[in-house]
Amino acid sequence: MGLRLAKHLGPVGTIDPGQYAVDKPCVFVSCPICGTIEDISVGHEISVGGVVTPRYACRRCPFLDFLSLDCWNEEPRS
């Protein structure tokens, strides 16, 4: 169900298409088609398991799908 985005650990501006990054309190995703980076923390909810609702619609291209965030709420490794 939907697309699972990999977590990006670098700066927000370097997110590759199909990844997400957290810059608290914001959560940014990069569209898997065109690479547009958007803040989804306003207008979307993220469950404990990383499921994003409602569906994500890119503002620049026709991409529309359900998303889930890989490694959501995992403790950072040292």
C-alpha positions in Angstrom: 0.0 0.0 0.0 1.7 3.2 -1.2 5.3 4.2 -1.3 7.8 3.8 1.6 10.3 6.6 1.8 13.8 6.1 3.1 15.1 8.4 5.9 17.7 11.0 4.9 20.2 12.0 7.6 21.8 14.9 5.8 20.7 18.5 5.4 17.1 19.0 4.1 18.3 20.6 0.9 20.1 17.4 -0.1 17.2 15.0 0.1 17.1 12.7 -3.0 13.7 11.9 -4.7 11.8 9.4 -2.7 13.3 10.3 0.7 12.2 12.2 3.8 14.1 14.2 6.4 13.2 15.6 9.8 14.1 19.2 10.9 12.0 19.4 14.0 9.2 20.3 14.1 9.0 19.9 10.3 9.0 16.7 8.2 10.1 17.2 4.6 9.5 14.8 1.7 11.0 14.8 -1.7 8.7 13.8 -4.5 9.8 10.5 -6.0 9.0 11.7 -9.5 10.3 15.3 -9.7 12.3 15.8 -6.5 10.3 18.7 -5.2 10.9 19.1 -1.5 7.8 19.9 0.6 7.0 20.2 4.3 4.2 17.7 5.1 4.0 18.5 8.9 1.2 20.9 8.1 -1.8 19.3 6.5 -0.7 15.7 7.1 -0.7 13.3 10.1 2.0 10.7 10.7 1.1 7.7 12.7 3.4 6.0 15.2 4.2 3.4 12.4 5.1 6.2 9.9 1.9 6.1 7.8 1.2 9.5 6.3 -2.5 10.6 5.9 -4.1 11.9 3.8 -2.4 10.9 0.5 0.5 13.0 -0.6 0.0 15.0 -3.8 3.0 16.8 -5.3 2.3 20.4 -6.0 4.6 20.4 -9.2 3.8 17.1 -10.9 1.0 14.6 -11.1 2.4 12.3 -8.4 -0.4 11.2 -5.9 0.0 8.2 -3.6 -0.1 7.0 0.0 3.3 7.4 1.8 4.9 5.7 4.8 8.2 6.7 6.4 10.9 4.1 6.9 12.6 4.2 10.3 10.0 6.5 11.8 10.4 6.9 15.6 13.5 4.8 15.7 16.1 5.8 18.4 19.2 7.3 16.8 22.2 5.0 16.7 25.5 6.1 18.2 
